[in-house]
Amino acid sequence: MDNWYLVRLDLGQNVAHFGQVGIGLEETGDRLPSDSLFSALISTYARIYPDNLEELFSQLNSPNPPFRHSSTFIYLRNKDQYRYYLPKPLPFPRNYEEHEKNNISLTKAYKKFTYLPLEIWQRWYQGEGFTKQDQKDILANDRNQSSSKNKLKQLGLFDYGKTHETAKLPKVSLDRTTQASNFYHTKVVQFQSEPEKQAGLYFLLHFAQANPELISQLKTVLHVLADEGIGGERSSGAGRFTLDWEELPKAWESLLQFKNGNAHSLLSLFWSNQQEELSRIDENARYEFQERGGWVSSSPTGIQQRRKKVRMFSEGSVFAFPPQGRLADVTPPNFSSHPVYRSGLALSLPIYVEPSS
């Protein structure tokens, strides 16, 4: 489709660190949320195209930003076939509740799913919905009853956890004054990398209108990030990837063109300070929040400062309208070098959910 792109980040055998705070151990996520991806893109853009930055931010702060993108999610490549995982919308799919009645085992098994393969996501939330066979397949897998006829298994519903694994890396930090050492661990994620099966990250990118110059600039930015890495622990070589940028594959077009929807499910984080937009969130919306924080590392003094925290709607949250979002100003107090923003620009897909009774 015009102005839609799919970008894959093939990390190969490289590890990555997508920071999450732990107790005595710095945890890692398995992917990069949209606001963190935006920060990586913009900070690199600022180094390469400093003269264009002010104009770009002016456009990004407008009601119609020049581009918006999803969070990163995991894909799995089996030979030349790609399987893309999407965040599970928070409401149950159509027809689910009639199979759930008095079935605690199904409820427990279903709640384990956080991400769905594209084919299942589309059928449950844009197609016929949940079926009796789906119930049988989920319960059979939960009971470790393997079967070559389990269609959900064939489509990869139960394989998300096999696409990656985490490991602990020992680290040592030195006090700048006393040179005293401090031993700690940090967690990293590594994606499946076998000759026949390889996993990595992808995200969707949409331009409001054709913009060859900006497209070329963002490609350059991503090539730089491919060499430098994304996420944390980049000085240790983490997060490096090979870039694969392509026009949106055919399999995605019907998802975007779905005409019978009554709601929209987020593929990104979402934040807005526009009362007109926020007032449209009613009691039928289903959502969860994430508190987003972090550090500013571009202070002239070299001292890191904490950005203001902001709560954002999480991926998979569902609203009756297509959320737009804005950039959130998270500039720390007494920080005057430049404004600091966190992206709440939303990207979503249309879905159908059963109306509330």
BABA-152354 format. One record per residue (C-alpha): residue number from 1; residue in three letters; chain; x, y, z. Coordinates in steps of 0.1 Angstrom, whole numbers, plus 5000, padded with zeros to 4 digits. Each point is the difference from the previous one (the first is absolute). Layout:
! BABA-152354
+-----+--------+--------+------+------+------+
: num : residu : chaine :    x :    y :    z :
+-----+--------+--------+------+------+------+
: NUM :    ala :      A :    X :    Y :    Z :
...
+-----+--------+--------+------+------+------+
END
This chain:
! BABA-152354
+-----+--------+--------+------+------+------+
: num : residu : chaine :    x :    y :    z :
+-----+--------+--------+------+------+------+
:   1 :    met :      A : 5000 : 5000 : 5000 :
:   2 :    asp :      A : 5011 : 5035 : 4993 :
:   3 :    asn :      A : 5022 : 5016 : 5027 :
:   4 :    trp :      A : 5000 : 4969 : 5022 :
:   5 :    tyr :      A : 5032 : 4981 : 5007 :
:   6 :    leu :      A : 5011 : 4970 : 5020 :
:   7 :    val :      A : 5035 : 5002 : 5015 :
:   8 :    arg :      A : 5018 : 4968 : 5013 :
:   9 :    leu :      A : 5029 : 5001 : 5024 :
:  10 :    asp :      A : 5020 : 4968 : 4997 :
:  11 :    leu :      A : 5022 : 4997 : 5030 :
:  12 :    gly :      A : 5015 : 4967 : 4990 :
:  13 :    gln :      A : 5019 : 4986 : 5029 :
:  14 :    asn :      A : 5005 : 5034 : 5017 :
:  15 :    val :      A : 4985 : 5005 : 5034 :
:  16 :    ala :      A : 4979 : 5031 : 5009 :
:  17 :    his :      A : 4991 : 5017 : 5032 :
:  18 :    phe :      A : 4966 : 5018 : 5002 :
:  19 :    gly :      A : 5002 : 5014 : 5035 :
:  20 :    gln :      A : 4975 : 4992 : 5028 :
:  21 :    val :      A : 5008 : 5007 : 5036 :
:  22 :    gly :      A : 5005 : 4970 : 5022 :
:  23 :    ile :      A : 5011 : 4994 : 5037 :
:  24 :    gly :      A : 5037 : 4993 : 5000 :
:  25 :    leu :      A : 4998 : 4991 : 4963 :
:  26 :    glu :      A : 4993 : 5023 : 4971 :
:  27 :    glu :      A : 4973 : 4982 : 4980 :
:  28 :    thr :      A : 4994 : 5000 : 4963 :
:  29 :    gly :      A : 4968 : 5000 : 4979 :
:  30 :    asp :      A : 4998 : 4980 : 4968 :
:  31 :    arg :      A : 4993 : 5030 : 4977 :
:  32 :    leu :      A : 5002 : 5038 : 4998 :
:  33 :    pro :      A : 4968 : 5020 : 5006 :
:  34 :    ser :      A : 4990 : 5028 : 4976 :
:  35 :    asp :      A : 5012 : 5029 : 5022 :
:  36 :    ser :      A : 5035 : 4984 : 5004 :
:  37 :    leu :      A : 5002 : 4994 : 4963 :
:  38 :    phe :      A : 4990 : 5036 : 4993 :
:  39 :    ser :      A : 5027 : 5012 : 5024 :
:  40 :    ala :      A : 5026 : 4979 : 4982 :
:  41 :    leu :      A : 4989 : 5013 : 4966 :
:  42 :    ile :      A : 4999 : 5037 : 5010 :
:  43 :    ser :      A : 5032 : 5001 : 5020 :
:  44 :    thr :      A : 5018 : 4985 : 4970 :
:  45 :    tyr :      A : 4982 : 5022 : 4976 :
:  46 :    ala :      A : 5012 : 5030 : 5020 :
:  47 :    arg :      A : 5036 : 4990 : 4996 :
:  48 :    ile :      A : 4997 : 4994 : 4962 :
:  49 :    tyr :      A : 4976 : 5028 : 4991 :
:  50 :    pro :      A : 5003 : 5027 : 5027 :
:  51 :    asp :      A : 4989 : 5028 : 4977 :
:  52 :    asn :      A : 4967 : 4982 : 4993 :
:  53 :    leu :      A : 4991 : 4991 : 5035 :
:  54 :    glu :      A : 4980 : 5031 : 5010 :
:  55 :    glu :      A : 4978 : 4997 : 4970 :
:  56 :    leu :      A : 4994 : 4963 : 5005 :
:  57 :    phe :      A : 4990 : 5005 : 5036 :
:  58 :    ser :      A : 4977 : 5028 : 4990 :
:  59 :    gln :      A : 4983 : 4975 : 4977 :
:  60 :    leu :      A : 4999 : 4972 : 5025 :
:  61 :    asn :      A : 4984 : 5023 : 5025 :
:  62 :    ser :      A : 4972 : 5009 : 4976 :
:  63 :    pro :      A : 4966 : 4982 : 4998 :
:  64 :    asn :      A : 5012 : 4982 : 4969 :
:  65 :    pro :      A : 5035 : 4988 : 5005 :
:  66 :    pro :      A : 5020 : 4989 : 4969 :
:  67 :    phe :      A : 5005 : 4964 : 5012 :
:  68 :    arg :      A : 4990 : 4977 : 5028 :
:  69 :    his :      A : 5011 : 4965 : 5008 :
:  70 :    ser :      A : 4991 : 4970 : 5022 :
:  71 :    ser :      A : 5020 : 4985 : 5028 :
:  72 :    thr :      A : 5023 : 4972 : 4990 :
:  73 :    phe :      A : 4987 : 4964 : 5001 :
:  74 :    ile :      A : 5015 : 4966 : 4993 :
:  75 :    tyr :      A : 5000 : 4983 : 4967 :
:  76 :    leu :      A : 5010 : 4964 : 4992 :
:  77 :    arg :      A : 5014 : 4991 : 4966 :
:  78 :    asn :      A : 4998 : 4963 : 4990 :
:  79 :    lys :      A : 5019 : 4997 : 4967 :
:  80 :    asp :      A : 4984 : 5027 : 4979 :
:  81 :    gln :      A : 4967 : 5002 : 5020 :
:  82 :    tyr :      A : 4995 : 5027 : 5026 :
:  83 :    arg :      A : 4978 : 4998 : 5030 :
:  84 :    tyr :      A : 4992 : 5033 : 5017 :
:  85 :    tyr :      A : 4988 : 5002 : 5036 :
:  86 :    leu :      A : 4975 : 5028 : 5010 :
:  87 :    pro :      A : 4990 : 5012 : 5035 :
:  88 :    lys :      A : 4967 : 4982 : 5011 :
:  89 :    pro :      A : 4972 : 5026 : 5003 :
:  90 :    leu :      A : 4987 : 5002 : 5036 :
:  91 :    pro :      A : 4963 : 4991 : 4992 :
:  92 :    phe :      A : 4992 : 4964 : 4993 :
:  93 :    pro :      A : 4995 : 4991 : 4963 :
:  94 :    arg :      A : 4966 : 4996 : 4985 :
:  95 :    asn :      A : 4982 : 4968 : 5011 :
:  96 :    tyr :      A : 5025 : 4993 : 5028 :
:  97 :    glu :      A : 4977 : 5003 : 5030 :
:  98 :    glu :      A : 4976 : 4974 : 4988 :
:  99 :    his :      A : 5029 : 4974 : 5001 :
: 100 :    glu :      A : 5014 : 5014 : 5033 :
: 101 :    lys :      A : 4969 : 4994 : 5021 :
: 102 :    asn :      A : 5009 : 4978 : 5030 :
: 103 :    asn :      A : 5033 : 4991 : 4985 :
: 104 :    ile :      A : 5027 : 5012 : 5024 :
: 105 :    ser :      A : 5027 : 4981 : 4981 :
: 106 :    leu :      A : 4994 : 5019 : 4968 :
: 107 :    thr :      A : 5000 : 5033 : 5018 :
: 108 :    lys :      A : 5033 : 4993 : 5017 :
: 109 :    ala :      A : 5016 : 4988 : 4967 :
: 110 :    tyr :      A : 4987 : 5029 : 4980 :
: 111 :    lys :      A : 5013 : 5026 : 5024 :
: 112 :    lys :      A : 5035 : 4987 : 4994 :
: 113 :    phe :      A : 5000 : 5014 : 4965 :
: 114 :    thr :      A : 5015 : 5035 : 4996 :
: 115 :    tyr :      A : 5008 : 4999 : 4963 :
: 116 :    leu :      A : 4982 : 4983 : 4972 :
: 117 :    pro :      A : 5012 : 4990 : 4965 :
: 118 :    leu :      A : 4986 : 5022 : 4973 :
: 119 :    glu :      A : 4977 : 4974 : 4985 :
: 120 :    ile :      A : 4984 : 4992 : 5034 :
: 121 :    trp :      A : 4998 : 5037 : 5010 :
: 122 :    gln :      A : 4982 : 5008 : 4967 :
: 123 :    arg :      A : 4975 : 4971 : 5003 :
: 124 :    trp :      A : 4992 : 5007 : 5036 :
: 125 :    tyr :      A : 4997 : 5037 : 4998 :
: 126 :    gln :      A : 4990 : 5007 : 4964 :
: 127 :    gly :      A : 4985 : 4967 : 4988 :
: 128 :    glu :      A : 4978 : 4973 : 5014 :
: 129 :    gly :      A : 5014 : 5002 : 5035 :
: 130 :    phe :      A : 5006 : 4972 : 5025 :
: 131 :    thr :      A : 4988 : 4966 : 4991 :
: 132 :    lys :      A : 4993 : 4967 : 5017 :
: 133 :    gln :      A : 5031 : 4985 : 4983 :
: 134 :    asp :      A : 5021 : 5029 : 5015 :
: 135 :    gln :      A : 4988 : 4989 : 5034 :
: 136 :    lys :      A : 5010 : 4964 : 4994 :
: 137 :    asp :      A : 5034 : 5009 : 4986 :
: 138 :    ile :      A : 5008 : 5023 : 5030 :
: 139 :    leu :      A : 4989 : 4975 : 5026 :
: 140 :    ala :      A : 5018 : 4972 : 4982 :
: 141 :    asn :      A : 5033 : 5019 : 5000 :
: 142 :    asp :      A : 4995 : 5010 : 5036 :
: 143 :    arg :      A : 4997 : 4963 : 5009 :
: 144 :    asn :      A : 5031 : 4992 : 4979 :
: 145 :    gln :      A : 4980 : 4980 : 4976 :
: 146 :    ser :      A : 5019 : 5004 : 4967 :
: 147 :    ser :      A : 4982 : 4996 : 4967 :
: 148 :    ser :      A : 5009 : 5007 : 4964 :
: 149 :    lys :      A : 4964 : 5012 : 4996 :
: 150 :    asn :      A : 5004 : 5029 : 5025 :
: 151 :    lys :      A : 4995 : 5029 : 4977 :
: 152 :    leu :      A : 5009 : 5027 : 5026 :
: 153 :    lys :      A : 5033 : 4981 : 5007 :
: 154 :    gln :      A : 5007 : 4999 : 4962 :
: 155 :    leu :      A : 4995 : 5038 : 4999 :
: 156 :    gly :      A : 5025 : 5006 : 5028 :
: 157 :    leu :      A : 4977 : 5011 : 5028 :
: 158 :    phe :      A : 5019 : 4980 : 5026 :
: 159 :    asp :      A : 5035 : 5007 : 4987 :
: 160 :    tyr :      A : 5005 : 5037 : 5011 :
: 161 :    gly :      A : 5021 : 4990 : 5030 :
: 162 :    lys :      A : 5023 : 4979 : 4977 :
: 163 :    thr :      A : 5010 : 5030 : 4979 :
: 164 :    his :      A : 5024 : 5014 : 5025 :
: 165 :    glu :      A : 5017 : 4993 : 5033 :
: 166 :    thr :      A : 5016 : 5022 : 5027 :
: 167 :    ala :      A : 5034 : 4996 : 5017 :
: 168 :    lys :      A : 5018 : 5017 : 5029 :
: 169 :    leu :      A : 5033 : 5018 : 4992 :
: 170 :    pro :      A : 5025 : 5008 : 5028 :
: 171 :    lys :      A : 5010 : 5037 : 5001 :
: 172 :    val :      A : 5025 : 5020 : 5020 :
: 173 :    ser :      A : 4997 : 5038 : 5006 :
: 174 :    leu :      A : 5028 : 5022 : 5015 :
: 175 :    asp :      A : 4994 : 5029 : 5023 :
: 176 :    arg :      A : 5014 : 5031 : 4982 :
: 177 :    thr :      A : 5015 : 5014 : 5033 :
: 178 :    thr :      A : 5011 : 4970 : 5020 :
: 179 :    gln :      A : 5003 : 4974 : 4971 :
: 180 :    ala :      A : 4981 : 4976 : 5022 :
: 181 :    ser :      A : 4985 : 4972 : 4980 :
: 182 :    asn :      A : 4963 : 4990 : 5000 :
: 183 :    phe :      A : 4990 : 4966 : 4986 :
: 184 :    tyr :      A : 4965 : 4996 : 4986 :
: 185 :    his :      A : 4981 : 4982 : 4973 :
: 186 :    thr :      A : 4979 : 5013 : 4971 :
: 187 :    lys :      A : 4976 : 4980 : 4979 :
: 188 :    val :      A : 5001 : 4998 : 4962 :
: 189 :    val :      A : 4977 : 4985 : 4975 :
: 190 :    gln :      A : 5011 : 4979 : 4970 :
: 191 :    phe :      A : 4977 : 4990 : 4972 :
: 192 :    gln :      A : 4998 : 4966 : 4984 :
: 193 :    ser :      A : 5027 : 4997 : 4973 :
: 194 :    glu :      A : 5001 : 4967 : 4983 :
: 195 :    pro :      A : 5006 : 4993 : 4963 :
: 196 :    glu :      A : 4964 : 4992 : 4993 :
: 197 :    lys :      A : 4983 : 5021 : 5027 :
: 198 :    gln :      A : 5010 : 5036 : 5009 :
: 199 :    ala :      A : 4982 : 5025 : 5022 :
: 200 :    gly :      A : 5004 : 5037 : 5003 :
: 201 :    leu :      A : 4981 : 5033 : 5004 :
: 202 :    tyr :      A : 4977 : 5019 : 4976 :
: 203 :    phe :      A : 4979 : 5032 : 5001 :
: 204 :    leu :      A : 4975 : 5017 : 4977 :
: 205 :    leu :      A : 5007 : 5034 : 4987 :
: 206 :    his :      A : 4974 : 5023 : 4985 :
: 207 :    phe :      A : 5006 : 5034 : 4982 :
: 208 :    ala :      A : 4971 : 5024 : 4999 :
: 209 :    gln :      A : 5008 : 5007 : 4964 :
: 210 :    ala :      A : 5028 : 4991 : 4975 :
: 211 :    asn :      A : 5032 : 5016 : 5012 :
: 212 :    pro :      A : 5030 : 4985 : 4982 :
: 213 :    glu :      A : 5025 : 5023 : 5018 :
: 214 :    leu :      A : 4988 : 4991 : 5035 :
: 215 :    ile :      A : 4999 : 4963 : 4990 :
: 216 :    ser :      A : 5036 : 5002 : 4988 :
: 217 :    gln :      A : 5010 : 5017 : 5032 :
: 218 :    leu :      A : 4984 : 4974 : 5023 :
: 219 :    lys :      A : 5016 : 4972 : 4980 :
: 220 :    thr :      A : 5033 : 5016 : 5006 :
: 221 :    val :      A : 4993 : 5004 : 5037 :
: 222 :    leu :      A : 4991 : 4963 : 5002 :
: 223 :    his :      A : 5031 : 4989 : 4982 :
: 224 :    val :      A : 5020 : 5020 : 5026 :
: 225 :    leu :      A : 4981 : 4984 : 5028 :
: 226 :    ala :      A : 5006 : 4966 : 4985 :
: 227 :    asp :      A : 5038 : 5006 : 5004 :
: 228 :    glu :      A : 4997 : 5016 : 5035 :
: 229 :    gly :      A : 4972 : 4978 : 5014 :
: 230 :    ile :      A : 4967 : 5007 : 5017 :
: 231 :    gly :      A : 4991 : 4997 : 5036 :
: 232 :    gly :      A : 5026 : 4999 : 5028 :
: 233 :    glu :      A : 5035 : 4985 : 5004 :
: 234 :    arg :      A : 5009 : 5012 : 4965 :
: 235 :    ser :      A : 5036 : 5007 : 5011 :
: 236 :    ser :      A : 5003 : 4962 : 5005 :
: 237 :    gly :      A : 4987 : 4994 : 4964 :
: 238 :    ala :      A : 4964 : 4993 : 5010 :
: 239 :    gly :      A : 4970 : 5009 : 4978 :
: 240 :    arg :      A : 5017 : 5000 : 4966 :
: 241 :    phe :      A : 4979 : 4988 : 4971 :
: 242 :    thr :      A : 4996 : 4997 : 4962 :
: 243 :    leu :      A : 4973 : 5022 : 4986 :
: 244 :    asp :      A : 4973 : 4988 : 4976 :
: 245 :    trp :      A : 4976 : 5028 : 4989 :
: 246 :    glu :      A : 4972 : 4991 : 4976 :
: 247 :    glu :      A : 4966 : 5012 : 4988 :
: 248 :    leu :      A : 4971 : 4985 : 5021 :
: 249 :    pro :      A : 4996 : 4963 : 4990 :
: 250 :    lys :      A : 4967 : 4989 : 4985 :
: 251 :    ala :      A : 4991 : 4980 : 5032 :
: 252 :    trp :      A : 4996 : 5033 : 5019 :
: 253 :    glu :      A : 4979 : 5019 : 4975 :
: 254 :    ser :      A : 4967 : 4983 : 5010 :
: 255 :    leu :      A : 5006 : 5008 : 5036 :
: 256 :    leu :      A : 5003 : 5037 : 4993 :
: 257 :    gln :      A : 4971 : 5000 : 4976 :
: 258 :    phe :      A : 4975 : 4983 : 5023 :
: 259 :    lys :      A : 4967 : 5018 : 4997 :
: 260 :    asn :      A : 4978 : 4983 : 5025 :
: 261 :    gly :      A : 5017 : 5010 : 5032 :
: 262 :    asn :      A : 4986 : 5018 : 5029 :
: 263 :    ala :      A : 5032 : 5006 : 5020 :
: 264 :    his :      A : 5038 : 5005 : 4996 :
: 265 :    ser :      A : 5027 : 4981 : 5017 :
: 266 :    leu :      A : 5034 : 5017 : 5008 :
: 267 :    leu :      A : 5032 : 4988 : 4984 :
: 268 :    ser :      A : 5019 : 5027 : 5018 :
: 269 :    leu :      A : 5000 : 5019 : 5033 :
: 270 :    phe :      A : 4975 : 5029 : 5001 :
: 271 :    trp :      A : 5000 : 5033 : 5019 :
: 272 :    ser :      A : 4980 : 5031 : 4994 :
: 273 :    asn :      A : 4994 : 5034 : 5018 :
: 274 :    gln :      A : 4972 : 5009 : 4975 :
: 275 :    gln :      A : 4967 : 5002 : 5019 :
: 276 :    glu :      A : 4980 : 4995 : 4968 :
: 277 :    glu :      A : 5017 : 4966 : 4995 :
: 278 :    leu :      A : 5000 : 4989 : 5037 :
: 279 :    ser :      A : 4963 : 5008 : 5003 :
: 280 :    arg :      A : 4993 : 4973 : 4974 :
: 281 :    ile :      A : 5013 : 4973 : 5023 :
: 282 :    asp :      A : 4968 : 4985 : 5015 :
: 283 :    glu :      A : 4991 : 4971 : 5023 :
: 284 :    asn :      A : 5002 : 4975 : 4971 :
: 285 :    ala :      A : 5037 : 5006 : 4995 :
: 286 :    arg :      A : 5024 : 4973 : 5013 :
: 287 :    tyr :      A : 5034 : 5012 : 5009 :
: 288 :    glu :      A : 5031 : 4996 : 5022 :
: 289 :    phe :      A : 5026 : 5025 : 5009 :
: 290 :    gln :      A : 5038 : 5000 : 5000 :
: 291 :    glu :      A : 5021 : 5025 : 5020 :
: 292 :    arg :      A : 5028 : 5012 : 4978 :
: 293 :    gly :      A : 5031 : 5017 : 5013 :
: 294 :    gly :      A : 5037 : 4999 : 4993 :
: 295 :    trp :      A : 5030 : 5023 : 4997 :
: 296 :    val :      A : 5013 : 5029 : 4979 :
: 297 :    ser :      A : 5036 : 4994 : 4991 :
: 298 :    ser :      A : 5006 : 5031 : 4979 :
: 299 :    ser :      A : 5006 : 5024 : 5028 :
: 300 :    pro :      A : 5030 : 5024 : 4993 :
: 301 :    thr :      A : 5013 : 4991 : 5035 :
: 302 :    gly :      A : 5001 : 4963 : 4991 :
: 303 :    ile :      A : 4978 : 4993 : 5030 :
: 304 :    gln :      A : 4970 : 4979 : 4992 :
: 305 :    gln :      A : 4966 : 5013 : 5011 :
: 306 :    arg :      A : 4967 : 4983 : 5005 :
: 307 :    arg :      A : 4973 : 5008 : 4975 :
: 308 :    lys :      A : 4965 : 5008 : 5014 :
: 309 :    lys :      A : 4979 : 4969 : 5003 :
: 310 :    val :      A : 4969 : 4996 : 4979 :
: 311 :    arg :      A : 4973 : 4974 : 4999 :
: 312 :    met :      A : 4991 : 4986 : 4966 :
: 313 :    phe :      A : 4974 : 4976 : 4987 :
: 314 :    ser :      A : 5015 : 4966 : 4992 :
: 315 :    glu :      A : 5000 : 4980 : 4967 :
: 316 :    gly :      A : 4969 : 4979 : 4997 :
: 317 :    ser :      A : 4978 : 5027 : 5016 :
: 318 :    val :      A : 4968 : 5005 : 4981 :
: 319 :    phe :      A : 4979 : 5031 : 4993 :
: 320 :    ala :      A : 4969 : 5007 : 4980 :
: 321 :    phe :      A : 5020 : 5025 : 4978 :
: 322 :    pro :      A : 5034 : 5001 : 4984 :
: 323 :    pro :      A : 5022 : 5017 : 5026 :
: 324 :    gln :      A : 5025 : 5026 : 4987 :
: 325 :    gly :      A : 5021 : 5010 : 5030 :
: 326 :    arg :      A : 5026 : 5027 : 5004 :
: 327 :    leu :      A : 5036 : 5004 : 5012 :
: 328 :    ala :      A : 5003 : 5003 : 5038 :
: 329 :    asp :      A : 5024 : 5027 : 5013 :
: 330 :    val :      A : 5021 : 4982 : 5026 :
: 331 :    thr :      A : 5028 : 5026 : 5003 :
: 332 :    pro :      A : 5015 : 4998 : 5035 :
: 333 :    pro :      A : 4998 : 5030 : 5023 :
: 334 :    asn :      A : 5029 : 5024 : 4996 :
: 335 :    phe :      A : 5011 : 4984 : 4967 :
: 336 :    ser :      A : 5003 : 5027 : 4973 :
: 337 :    ser :      A : 5021 : 4984 : 4973 :
: 338 :    his :      A : 4970 : 4990 : 4979 :
: 339 :    pro :      A : 4965 : 4986 : 5004 :
: 340 :    val :      A : 4997 : 4963 : 5007 :
: 341 :    tyr :      A : 4970 : 4981 : 4986 :
: 342 :    arg :      A : 4986 : 4965 : 5003 :
: 343 :    ser :      A : 4979 : 4989 : 4972 :
: 344 :    gly :      A : 4963 : 4992 : 5007 :
: 345 :    leu :      A : 4992 : 5000 : 4963 :
: 346 :    ala :      A : 4976 : 4971 : 4995 :
: 347 :    leu :      A : 4998 : 4974 : 4973 :
: 348 :    ser :      A : 4970 : 4975 : 5000 :
: 349 :    leu :      A : 4981 : 4975 : 4980 :
: 350 :    pro :      A : 4962 : 4997 : 4996 :
: 351 :    ile :      A : 4983 : 4971 : 5017 :
: 352 :    tyr :      A : 4966 : 4987 : 5009 :
: 353 :    val :      A : 4990 : 4993 : 5036 :
: 354 :    glu :      A : 4968 : 4989 : 5014 :
: 355 :    pro :      A : 4979 : 5029 : 5013 :
: 356 :    ser :      A : 4997 : 5002 : 5038 :
: 357 :    ser :      A : 4968 : 4985 : 5012 :
+-----+--------+--------+------+------+------+
END
